[in-house]
Amino acid sequence: MALLCLGEIGRRKDLSNHVHIENIVIESFQSPFEEIKSAASYALGNIAVGNLSKYLPFILDQIDNQQKKQYLLLHSLKEVGCYWNSDSKTQLTAV
């Protein structure tokens, strides 16, 4: 539940002042529970929405370098894309 809440907050507020939050979330990808992995993926994608210039390159780099986590990282990237599609006017003026 905490990861889902973190994702919702991250979508609305830039969390980049929380040092290495992206690494902390990615650590949850190692969980034996699929629900936690999925929540972490959702959280990472939504945190990226809050500060695309910082977190989008991080996600793309991780996709290239982390073969075992690629599916979860692509899910994170999908969250970014879904948000842009649903709120493209606001996002285009914000960036």
C-alpha positions in Angstrom: 0.0 0.0 0.0 2.9 2.4 0.8 4.3 2.0 -2.7 0.9 2.8 -4.3 0.6 5.9 -2.1 4.1 6.9 -3.0 3.3 6.6 -6.7 0.2 8.8 -6.3 2.1 11.4 -4.4 4.9 11.3 -6.9 2.6 11.9 -9.9 1.4 15.1 -8.3 4.6 16.3 -6.6 8.2 16.3 -7.6 10.0 13.9 -5.2 13.5 14.4 -6.5 14.5 16.1 -3.3 14.3 12.7 -1.6 17.7 11.3 -2.4 17.8 8.0 -4.3 14.1 7.4 -4.0 14.2 5.6 -7.4 16.7 3.1 -6.1 14.7 2.5 -3.0 11.6 1.7 -5.1 13.6 -0.5 -7.5 14.8 -2.6 -4.5 11.2 -3.7 -4.2 11.5 -5.4 -7.6 13.4 -8.1 -5.7 10.3 -9.0 -3.5 9.0 -12.5 -3.8 5.5 -11.1 -4.0 4.1 -10.1 -7.4 1.8 -7.5 -5.8 4.8 -5.7 -4.3 6.7 -5.8 -7.6 3.8 -4.4 -9.5 3.2 -1.7 -6.9 6.9 -0.7 -7.1 6.7 -0.6 -10.9 3.6 1.6 -10.7 5.3 3.9 -8.1 8.4 4.3 -10.2 6.4 5.3 -13.3 4.3 7.8 -11.4 7.3 9.2 -9.6 8.8 9.8 -13.1 5.7 11.8 -14.1 6.5 14.2 -11.2 9.9 15.0 -12.7 10.4 13.6 -16.2 13.8 15.2 -16.7 15.3 13.3 -13.8 13.5 10.0 -13.7 12.7 9.2 -17.4 16.4 8.9 -18.3 16.9 6.7 -15.2 14.1 4.4 -16.2 15.4 4.2 -19.8 18.9 3.4 -18.6 17.7 0.7 -16.3 15.7 -0.9 -19.2 18.9 -1.1 -21.2 21.0 -2.4 -18.3 18.8 -4.5 -16.2 17.6 -7.5 -18.2 16.0 -9.3 -15.3 13.9 -6.2 -14.3 13.0 -5.2 -17.8 9.4 -6.2 -17.7 8.8 -4.2 -14.5 10.7 -1.2 -15.9 8.6 -1.3 -19.1 5.5 -1.3 -16.9 6.9 1.8 -15.2 7.5 3.4 -18.6 3.9 2.5 -19.6 2.7 4.5 -16.5 4.4 7.6 -17.8 2.9 7.1 -21.2 -0.6 6.5 -19.8 -0.4 9.7 -17.8 0.7 11.7 -20.8 -2.1 10.3 -23.0 -4.7 11.1 -20.4 -3.5 14.6 -19.6 -1.5 15.7 -22.6 -2.6 19.4 -22.6 -1.5 20.0 -19.0 1.7 18.1 -19.5 2.7 19.9 -22.6 2.3 23.3 -21.0 4.1 22.1 -17.8 7.2 20.8 -19.7 
